[in-house]
Amino acid sequence: MKSAVTISVVEQAKAGPFVFHDDIEAGCRKAAELGFDAVELFTPGPQALESIDLQAILDANGLALAAVGTGAGMVIHGLNLCDPSTDKRAEAVVFIKKIIDMGAPFGAPAILGSMQGRWGGDVDKTTALGYLRAGLNEIGAYAAEQGVKFIYEPLNRYETNLINTIADGVAMTESLDTDNVVLLADLFHMNIEEANLADAIRAGGKHIGHIHFVDSQRSPAGLGHMDYEPIIAALKEIGYDGYLCAEAFPHPDSDAAAKQTIDMFKKLIS
C-alpha cells in the first residue's frame, strides 16, 4: 500500500477536507519532504494545470498523481448525474470526462463523489439510480479508453441518499455493463454507515480501488477514535495495493495534519 495526500486549489472549497490548499507546487514539495508517495488533486477543472508543468513538479519531488477529484463540478457549477434536466446531466458527464482527460496522462483515475447527486423533487429514487447507472456506464467506458479506472465513492446519508454502503456500491458496480468502475472506501463515510468497517472492506474485495485514509471525524488519522488495525488487516486480506490518501481537515494546520497522517501510515503499514 502507498501513501497520498490531498491538495485543493478550488477557492470555493477552502473550508473542505483537504490537507493542502491553494498551491500545487508547494503542496507537492511538502508531501515529498514528509515521505508521501503521491498526491491527489482537487481542481476547478483542467485549466488549473495550464500554467504549471505538473509532470515536472511530480518528477522533481519523486511523486505520483494518485487521483483527481470531480467535485468542483458540483461546488462551482452545480452539476450532478441525477439532475432532472437531460441537458444538465449531459453537461455533468462532459465535465467529468474533462477531468478524466486531465488525470489520464499521469495514470491517475478520476473520482465521482458529490457529482453523483441524489434523488428527490422531480426525480424519484428508481429514476435517480437509473441516471447514476447510465452515467457510470458511459464514464467508466470512456475512462477505459483513456487507460485509467473510474472511481465511484459511496457517501454517507447526509451527503447523498443514493448509495451509502460499500455493499450497495458493489451491487451497483456489478450491475454495470463496464467493468472499469471501482469503489472508493472513505473511512469517514464508512464510520457513519458501516456496522463493521473491516467486514465491509472484505465484502468490497476486488471492487475497492482507492482509500480515503482519515479518522472518525475527518481529522488526520490517529486524532479520532478509528480502530485502524482491523481495517489494515482487512485491506491486506483482500490484497489491496493502492493508495491510502488523506482527505482530511488540516487540523491543527496543513503541515501538522500531513505529518500526523504519514506517521500513522508508516506505523500501520510497517
Secondary structure as the mmCIF struct_conf table of DSSP 4:
data_model
#
loop_
_struct_conf.conf_type_id
_struct_conf.id
_struct_conf.beg_label_comp_id
_struct_conf.beg_label_asym_id
_struct_conf.beg_label_seq_id
_struct_conf.end_label_comp_id
_struct_conf.end_label_asym_id
_struct_conf.end_label_seq_id
STRN STRN1 LYS A 2 SER A 8
HELX_RH_3T_P HELX_RH_3T_P1 GLU A 11 ALA A 13
TURN_TY1_P TURN_TY1_P1 LYS A 14 ALA A 15
BEND BEND1 GLY A 16 PRO A 17
BEND BEND2 VAL A 19 VAL A 19
STRN STRN2 PHE A 20 HIS A 21
BEND BEND3 ASP A 22 ASP A 22
HELX_RH_AL_P HELX_RH_AL_P1 ILE A 24 LEU A 34
TURN_TY1_P TURN_TY1_P2 GLY A 35 GLY A 35
BEND BEND4 ASP A 37 ASP A 37
STRN STRN3 ALA A 38 PHE A 42
BEND BEND5 PRO A 44 GLY A 45
HELX_RH_3T_P HELX_RH_3T_P2 PRO A 46 LEU A 49
TURN_TY1_P TURN_TY1_P3 GLU A 50 SER A 51
BEND BEND6 ILE A 52 ILE A 52
HELX_RH_AL_P HELX_RH_AL_P2 LEU A 54 ASN A 61
TURN_TY1_P TURN_TY1_P4 GLY A 62 GLY A 62
STRN STRN4 ALA A 64 GLY A 69
TURN_TY1_P TURN_TY1_P5 GLY A 71 GLY A 71
HELX_RH_AL_P HELX_RH_AL_P3 ALA A 72 VAL A 75
TURN_TY1_P TURN_TY1_P6 ILE A 76 HIS A 77
TURN_TY1_P TURN_TY1_P7 LEU A 81 CYS A 82
BEND BEND7 PRO A 84 PRO A 84
HELX_RH_AL_P HELX_RH_AL_P4 THR A 86 GLY A 103
HELX_RH_3T_P HELX_RH_3T_P3 ALA A 104 PHE A 106
TURN_TY1_P TURN_TY1_P8 GLY A 107 GLY A 107
HELX_LH_PP_P HELX_LH_PP_P1 ALA A 108 PRO A 109
STRN STRN5 ALA A 110 LEU A 112
BEND BEND8 GLY A 113 GLY A 113
HELX_RH_3T_P HELX_RH_3T_P4 SER A 114 GLN A 116
STRN STRN6 GLY A 120 GLY A 120
TURN_TY1_P TURN_TY1_P9 GLY A 121 ASP A 122
STRN STRN7 VAL A 123 VAL A 123
HELX_RH_AL_P HELX_RH_AL_P5 LYS A 125 GLU A 145
TURN_TY1_P TURN_TY1_P10 GLN A 146 GLY A 147
STRN STRN8 PHE A 150 TYR A 152
TURN_TY1_P TURN_TY1_P11 ARG A 157 GLU A 159
BEND BEND9 ASN A 161 LEU A 162
BEND BEND10 THR A 165 THR A 165
HELX_RH_AL_P HELX_RH_AL_P6 ILE A 166 GLU A 174
TURN_TY1_P TURN_TY1_P12 SER A 175 SER A 175
BEND BEND11 LEU A 176 ASP A 177
BEND BEND12 ASP A 179 ASP A 179
STRN STRN9 VAL A 181 ASP A 186
HELX_RH_AL_P HELX_RH_AL_P7 LEU A 187 GLU A 193
BEND BEND13 ALA A 195 ALA A 195
HELX_RH_AL_P HELX_RH_AL_P8 LEU A 197 GLY A 204
HELX_RH_3T_P HELX_RH_3T_P5 GLY A 205 HIS A 207
STRN STRN10 ILE A 208 HIS A 212
TURN_TY1_P TURN_TY1_P13 SER A 216 GLN A 217
BEND BEND14 ARG A 218 PRO A 220
TURN_TY1_P TURN_TY1_P14 ALA A 221 GLY A 222
BEND BEND15 LEU A 223 HIS A 225
HELX_RH_AL_P HELX_RH_AL_P9 TYR A 228 GLU A 237
TURN_TY1_P TURN_TY1_P15 ILE A 238 GLY A 239
BEND BEND16 GLY A 242 GLY A 242
STRN STRN11 TYR A 243 ALA A 246
BEND BEND17 PRO A 252 PRO A 252
HELX_RH_AL_P HELX_RH_AL_P10 SER A 254 ILE A 269
#
